[in-house]
């Protein structure tokens, strides 16, 4: 998912979540915040798939596809963001004196 293809509304929702995570990172180590965010995302996405299923049998039938879809999407997004961090490493890690960007 390229940054250019994101609607302003999509970006605003993501930025709202990142703002919450950044505030939490002021209180606890970022690794703990990251783990909580992944847990919450997995929990929310599993609920979303379950809620869209007619019954438990349909959910069971969709399970493998849902797992593949969400893990492949996360991998793609994570790789895109790691590449972005590599491209702007000094800026994102405060090594150039600027404010870091999540």
C-alpha positions as CSV (number, residue, x, y, z in Angstrom):
1,X,0.0,0.0,0.0
2,X,1.8,3.1,-1.2
3,X,1.5,6.4,0.8
4,X,0.2,8.1,-2.4
5,X,-2.8,5.8,-2.6
6,X,-4.0,6.6,0.9
7,X,-7.1,8.8,1.3
8,X,-6.9,11.6,3.8
9,X,-9.5,9.8,6.0
10,X,-7.4,6.6,6.0
11,X,-4.3,8.5,6.9
12,X,-6.1,10.4,9.7
13,X,-7.3,7.1,11.3
14,X,-3.8,5.7,11.2
15,X,-2.3,8.9,12.6
16,X,-4.9,8.8,15.5
17,X,-3.7,5.3,16.5
18,X,-0.1,6.3,16.2
19,X,-0.7,9.4,18.4
20,X,-2.1,7.1,21.1
21,X,0.9,4.7,20.8
22,X,3.3,7.6,21.0
23,X,1.7,8.8,24.2
24,X,1.9,5.3,25.6
25,X,5.6,5.2,24.6
26,X,6.2,8.1,27.0
27,X,5.2,5.9,29.9
28,X,6.5,2.4,29.0
29,X,9.2,1.0,26.7
30,X,8.3,1.1,23.0
31,X,8.6,-2.7,22.7
32,X,5.8,-3.1,25.1
33,X,3.7,-0.5,23.2
34,X,4.5,-2.3,19.9
35,X,3.4,-5.7,21.4
36,X,0.2,-4.2,22.7
37,X,-0.5,-2.6,19.3
38,X,0.0,-5.9,17.4
39,X,-2.2,-7.7,19.9
40,X,-4.9,-5.2,19.6
41,X,-4.7,-5.2,15.8
42,X,-4.8,-9.0,15.7
43,X,-7.8,-9.1,18.1
44,X,-9.7,-6.4,16.2
45,X,-9.1,-8.1,12.8
46,X,-10.1,-11.5,14.1
47,X,-13.3,-10.0,15.5
48,X,-13.9,-8.2,12.2
49,X,-13.6,-11.5,10.3
50,X,-15.8,-13.4,12.8
51,X,-18.4,-10.6,12.8
52,X,-18.6,-10.9,9.0
53,X,-19.2,-14.6,9.1
54,X,-22.7,-16.1,9.1
55,X,-21.8,-18.8,11.6
56,X,-18.8,-20.7,13.2
57,X,-18.6,-23.1,10.2
58,X,-18.3,-20.2,7.8
59,X,-15.6,-18.7,10.0
60,X,-13.7,-22.0,10.1
61,X,-13.9,-22.2,6.3
62,X,-12.5,-18.7,6.0
63,X,-9.8,-19.1,8.6
64,X,-6.9,-20.0,6.4
65,X,-7.7,-17.3,3.8
66,X,-8.1,-14.7,6.6
67,X,-4.8,-15.6,8.2
68,X,-3.0,-15.5,4.8
69,X,-4.6,-12.2,3.9
70,X,-3.8,-10.4,7.1
71,X,-0.3,-11.7,7.5
72,X,0.6,-10.9,3.9
73,X,-0.8,-7.4,4.2
74,X,1.1,-6.8,7.4
75,X,4.3,-8.1,5.9
76,X,3.9,-5.8,2.8
77,X,3.1,-2.7,5.0
78,X,6.0,-3.5,7.4
79,X,8.5,-3.9,4.5
80,X,7.3,-0.6,3.0
81,X,7.8,1.2,6.3
82,X,11.2,-0.4,7.0
83,X,12.3,0.7,3.5
84,X,11.1,4.2,4.4
85,X,13.0,4.1,7.6
86,X,16.2,3.1,5.8
87,X,15.7,5.9,3.3
88,X,15.3,8.5,6.1
89,X,17.2,6.8,8.9
90,X,18.8,9.9,10.4
91,X,15.6,11.9,10.4
92,X,13.5,9.1,11.9
93,X,16.0,8.3,14.6
94,X,16.8,11.9,15.6
95,X,20.3,11.7,14.3
96,X,20.0,14.9,12.3
97,X,18.6,16.9,15.2
98,X,15.0,17.0,13.9
99,X,11.9,15.7,15.6
100,X,11.3,12.0,14.8
101,X,8.4,10.8,12.7
102,X,6.6,7.6,13.5
